[in-house]
Amino acid sequence: MAEKHTDITFILAYTPDFQREFTKFFSQKQLYEFIAEKQKIPLEPPSRDADLAHNHYIKVIYNTQLLKFASLGDLLLHAIKHNNYLSYGLAGRSLIEHVAVWRYYLVEKYSKLIIAGKEVSFEDMLELIRLDEQFLFGTKFDWLQWLNKDYGTLENAYRQSIQDKKNKKPSEAPSKYKPVNVLTCVEKFAAALPKFGVFYDMFCDFVHPNFGSNIFLYSVSTEQQVAIDQSCEIQIGQKLIEETFAELMLLTYGQLNELTKSRFSVLLGEEPPKFIFRKFSEVGSTW
């Protein structure tokens, strides 16, 4: 983590309701950070035995998720502390996308292979490992060409992908692990929880060159005019953060906890860590 945050008194500039929700988030972020930084797990499994390999990959994936959520939490914190409202939108959208993909794999993929009372076949185990590797290594970008500084090949491949799209022809993936489509994951989640889709659309508008990212930068003057004036007492970006933060945390940090709690033992065949049994909404203040 680039910057360790201990003093969060800057939130006193926000409403009491926001302060209460922020301290819950801060406590949870610190917990994710602590756990993720304590883990020393190699990426590759120590055994090719299917059961052991799958369990190893799941632990790698889970700790990767915790580290991502802690890192994005730091970005949220930094954005709020420094009134960088566009960074808040970027971090929020990224959190929504990450939890959507996490839920997609847990609910739509893993759980349909591992069903209570059903014997998991060897073919099922191979599919579980394929899913693990897709989660970890899936990409649309040719990293090997980039690492080899073969920029010409990358540019030619991009031109070809544009042509393929015009011809409605599927482009060849640079990796044998094709990533899942984030929008598909969001829509699957939103089908069960429409508010999730609403927040995703809103946070996309916060970061795209649209009204959302514009309004984040404006203020309201004493004459009740919308203006570009950072000296005004009412900053629209701050008000938007106050209105969205609590729900954003429930839809991301809260869902990460709930999904892991409900699916962890099914995936690994063992009890989940005790810390995930606490509900995000009940997390106490630590300052």
N, C-alpha and C positions, 0 to 999 in steps of 0.2 A: 504494500500500500504506500502510495507516494506521500500522503500526509496523514498523520495520526491525529484524530480529533478527540479532545478530552473536554474542552470548554465549549458548551453549547448554549451559553447565556444569550447568544445572538437571537435565539428564538423568542426572546421577550418582546421583540418588535412585532410579533404576531399575536393572534387572539389566544385566549386561554384554551379554547377547544383545540386549536392547532398545536399548542405547546404540549397538551396531554397526549395527542396522537403521535407527535414527533418523538417524545421520550420513549414510547413503546417501540417505535421503529428503531431508535438509536440503540436500545437494549438488545433488540433482535439482531441488528447488524453486527454489533460487537460479538454476539454469540456465534454467528456464522463465521465471522472473521477469525475468532479464536479457534474454532473447530477446524476450519479449513487450513489454517496455518500450522496446526499441530500434526496434520496428516503427512506421512511420508510414504507415498504409494507410487511404485513404478507404473508407467502406462501399460506396459505389456504384462499379461498374466504370468505368474511363475510356473504354471502348468498348462498343458494343452488338454487336460481332462475337461470335458465339456462343462460339468457342474462347477468345478473350481474356477474355470476361465470366466464363466458367466458371472459368478458371484464377485470375482475380482473386478470385472468391467463395471458392474453396477456400483460398486463402492467408488471406483474412479469417477464415474459419471456423477454420482451424488456429490462427492466432494468438489468436483469441478463446478457443479451448480451452486454450491454454497459460496465458493470463492467468487464466482461471477456476481452473485447477489450481494455479497459484501462489497465488491468493487463498484458495482453500480449504485449501491447505497452510499458509498463515499462520494460518488459523483453527484447524487441528489443532495447530500449534505453540503458539499462545496457550493453547489448552485444556489441553495437557499441562503447560505451564509454570505455569499458575495452578490446576491441579487442577480444572478445570471439565469434569467428565466428561460432562455432557449436551451440551456444545458439541462434544466429541470425537465423540459419536454423530451429531450433526447434520452435521458436516463429513464424516464417513465415509460416511453414507448419500448425501449429495449427490455425493461423488466417484464412488460406485458408479453412481448414476443417470446422471451425465454420461458416464462411459466406456461405459455400456450404449447410450446414444443414439449416441455416436460410432461404436461398433462396428456398430450397426444400419444407419446410413447407409452406412458403408464396405463392409460385407459383404453386407447384404441388399438394398441399393438401388444404390449407385454401381457396384459390381463386376459386377452383373448387366446393366448397360448397356454397360460397358466391358470387353469380353472380349478377351484376347490373340489377335491374328490376325484379329479381326473388325472390319470397317470400321464406324465410328460414323456413323450417318446424321444428317441435319439434325434429324429428329424426335427422335433420341436426344439430341442436343445440347440441344434445347429442354427435354426432360425432365430432363436434368442440371441445367440452370439453374433449373427449377422446384423440384428437390430442394434446390439451394443456397439458394433464397429461402425454402423451407419451413423449412430448418434455422435460418436467421437470423431469420425474421419470424413463424414459426408461433406461435400463441398462442390460448388459450381466453378470455383476459381482454380486454375492450374498453378498450384504453389510450386511444383517442381520446376516449371519453366521460369517462374519468377525468381526462384532461388538460384537458378542457373544463369540469370540475367539475360534470358532469351526473350527480350521484349518484342522482337520482330514476330516471333511465333505467336505470342500473346495477342498482338495487334491483328495479325491475320486471322486468328481464331475468332476474335471479336467481330471482325468484318463478316466472317462466314456465319456467325450466329445471327447477325442482323439479316443476312440474306436468307438463312433458313427460316427465320421468323416470318419474313415476307412471303416465302413459299409454303408456309405452314408445315415445315418439315422439322421434326425434333432434332435438336442439336446433340452432338456427341458429348457426353459428360467427360470432364478431364480426370475424373476419379471413378473407380469401380463402385464407390459408395455415393449414390445420388442422394442429396439431402432432401428432407421433407420440405414441402412448401409452407412457409410461415403463415400465409393467409389461410391455407387449408386448416392448419392447426387452430388458428384464431376462430375460424368459422365453426369448427367442431365444438370448441369450448362454448362459444356464444350461443350455439343451438340449445345448450342446457342452461346457460346463464347469459341472457341477452345483454345485461349491463356490461359484461366483459367486452362484447363487440362494440358497444357504444363508446366505452373508454378508449378502445384501440383506435377507433375512427377519430376521436377527439385528439388523442396524443399524436396521431399521424398529422393532423392539421396543425398542431403546435410546432412541428418541425419542418413541414413542407413550406415552400414559398407561397403560402395562402394567407387567408384572413387570420387564422389561429396564430401563426408565428408573428404576424404584424401586430396584432392586438396585445400580445405579450409584452411588447416594447413601449406601449403607450401609457399615458397617465391621465388623470382627471384634474383639471385646474380648479382654482377657487371659483371661477366663473362657470363651472360645470361643463367645460369644454374638454373634449378628448384632444390631447396634445402630445407632442414628443418633448417631454420635459422631465428629466430625472430628478429635478428638485421639488416636484409636486409631492404633497403629502400622500395622495392616493395613487399608488402605482398599480396598474391593472394586473401586471404579472404577479405581484404579491397576493392580490385578491384571488386570482385564479388558483394559485398554489393553496391558499387557505381553503378554497372550495373543493379542491380535487384530492388533496393529500390523503385524507383518511380512507377514502374509497380506493384510491390507488394502492395503498398498503394492504388493504383486505384482499384485493384482487391479485396481488403479486406475492408479497411476503406471507400473507395469510393462506393463500392457496398453495404455496410451496409446502408449508407445514401440513396442511390438511391432506393434500395428495400423497405426500410421503408417509404420513401416519397411516393412511388407509391402504396403501399398496406395498409398503416396504417389506413386511413379513411375507407377503405372497411371493415377491420377487426373490428374496434371499432365503426363505424358510427359517428365519430367525426373528426374534423380537427387535423392533426398531429402537434406536437410541432413546433414552428416557427424555432428553431435552425436547424432542419433537412432540411430546404429549401435551405440552402447554399450548393453549390456544393463543394466537397472536393478539386477539382482542383482549386477552386477560394479562398480557405482559405488563409487569410493573415498571415503575420509574427507577432509574439507577443514579439519579443526580439530585 
